[in-house]
Amino acid sequence: MSTEFKKIAFHTMGCKLNFSETSMISKDFTNRGFKKVKYKEFADIYVLNTCSVTDNADKEARKLIRQAKRKNPNAQIAVIGCYAQLMPDQIAKIDGVNLVIGTENKFNVLTELDLLNLNSETKIIRNKIEDVNAFTPSYSSNDRTRTYLKVQDGCDYTCSFCTIPLARGRSRSDTISNTIKIANQAIQSGAREIVLTGVNIGDYGKNNNESFIELIKRLDTLAVERIRISSIEPNLLTKEIIDFCAESKKFMPHFHIPLQSGSNKILKLMRRRYTSSQYAESISLIRQLIPDASIGVDVIVGFPGESNEDFMETFNFIESLDISYLHVFTYSERKNTDAANFKKSVDKKTRAHRSLILRRLSEKKLSDFYDQFIGTQRVVLFDNKKNNQILGYTDNYIKVAVDSTDYKVNTVHEINLLSNEKQNVHGSLSIHA
């Protein structure tokens, strides 16, 4: 395949883990002389890295495939990732798709495109998920301020609503020594903040007789200013991890801890590995040791069997927690999950209404969290410029906007937090900076 004047466009759906992997895959193309363009622009090749957590993700993927076909009817279109693993035949039937690659082979997309016979039918490359056991490290490099470092993949849990084990396979990770090497590569590329990503990162090292706490202790010695833990299961967020983060100057006071439901009845149906009281104990411990920490929470509404009483139990439980924001997911039936066959399905109108209620609660929680810090100073790492403002995040994940074009992206400043603007906090340069 001649690369002269070839344009390549990538689009990433879903989680930070996918962004990390797309970034690594894109390096193969740029090293071969391809020019990267935006997905909405004309390209010779479009690569769509898919998510399949919800039915909406599947619909969005199909829309993006058709969009690429309209932009260049003669383009090659490769669909990779979770949706490609779960529904390869369905994707192959979409007009314009040339290549469908599942979980294990997605990092070989350039080679597979080289081998592609354009006159043949859509090529599907997909191994059975139970045969997928390799771990491929990756880190994102498109944003030099922040890098998403993949430290773990797959999941051994069997939550009744989740397709991720079917899409990504068993839990696996690299050794600590190799993970440190990849982290140093990311740091050398200019990143000032590392975000640790994976499917179930608290399970890190289980196959190597290593552990997540050992990993973060080693990462804490690296020459980088900030490290964040993207998301960690509540049953794997140990007191030792919280204690360590409380003492560390590099691990940011920011946790994201999936809850999914505040009802123990629903948690049991979901096959989650904790109770609401155990979850509350973890939040309380964080608040005790790291009072200014930002705490994000995932929650699912409309799970089969969720009565009005169950939903209100969830609402009241979350309202009582000293957390900072919610990520609200409306339950979506997924093929090959046990929950899809559960009785007492919640109608979609009720699901949407409950989702709205929790999103409003999230807005209040976030506003209350921001209010606590108005009139204080926090260190901000700036990562973006927009409309004569520069934007970034404090150590405890408060989004800050400063009216200035003088500051540079990827710089750190101490900022006065002046007012709560709901979407962010308005700030100004501290005179002590």
C-alpha angles and dihedrals in degrees: 000000000000112000096195108131090348115156122206126195126193131193123188124202128194130357136025088253090065091050090053092051095045090053091053093047092049091058089066090059097044090047087056092054101263118146114229116225133173117278092243090057131082111280138166092223130027120196117192116193104200140209125203105185092119139020088248089060090056092049091048091052092054090049092051091050091054090046091057091047091054092049093053117004090191096052124115112241122202121188116197140166137041101343088046090054095048102038110019096147092050091052093045090061092060110104112253100023111129102171135027117188127183132210104291100045103037092103088062095060094119093052092046091051089052090055095045119120104214092204093056130086121273109296118228120199111183133140124204107273092234087062093054110101108135121110117215114192120219143166133191119246105172090092106051091191095061132021127199105219116200108218101161141019137194130019136245094198121105103210106175095232101044132099096181095100087051091049101039106022132217124353112273140156143174125259119276092247092054092043089054090052091053091046090054090051089054091049092049089054088065105265115151094186130044120201113198111222138181141121095268106000095174086070090061115143098008091132094045099048087250130115144215092248090055090050096051091047089056093044089053089068095058125107097254128111102219138028126180132190105224101203134338133185113252093233090055096045096095129191087247091059093047091046091051094049090048090058098038120098092199103046106080123233091251130110132177111199122178113229102166094183140012091209115092089207091058093041088057092049089049090050092233116166102233142045128241090254091054089049091051090052091057092051090048092051092051091050090048095051101029107026095176096048121130111231121195123192134201116214133177121210128197098030112168110278094020103142125194087260091053091049093049089049087056092046094049092044093052091043089056094050121092094231132138110223145346136231102209120202124188109221113257124191110242124197116248094020122117093230091063087069097045118117126235096053114195112235116246095243090057091046091053092048093051090047090054092050092053093045089056089049088051091053090053093046092050093047091049090049092051091048091060091066102042108122093027133100124241133176111250129199106209116219109162145031123214135161096348091313132105117216136198146135134269120228089265093050102259110153108231130193122195124191099237143096092195097085120081129232112253093033129117124225137169106243134195109231103221111169143002109244093177096236091050143343120266113229146173135208112280114240087226092058 
